């Protein structure tokens, strides 16, 4: 995450992430790359549902510890990160 809570990749669009556990729903904004990295991690390690929406994300808190794949890495949903 960048200092001040801004996007680590301001050149990318932000997306709206909805994370749904059985009794808790959380909504966050994140840059597209961080959202994809998050979805990969959640799919491999957490029992919840994540929805990604390109719609309204103004006013939402940033995804905690928003992080991106290293530049030059390709992101594959359902697989790992591999070099281009």
Number of C-alpha atoms within 10 A of each C-alpha: 17 11 7 6 13 13 23 17 17 9 8 12 13 24 21 24 26 16 17 15 13 8 5 8 12 13 17 20 27 30 24 20 21 23 24 19 19 20 20 18 14 15 14 11 8 10 11 13 14 19 12 18 13 12 10 11 17 12 8 14 14 21 21 11 10 20 20 20 15 11 8 9 12 13 18 12 13 11 9 12 15 11 10 8
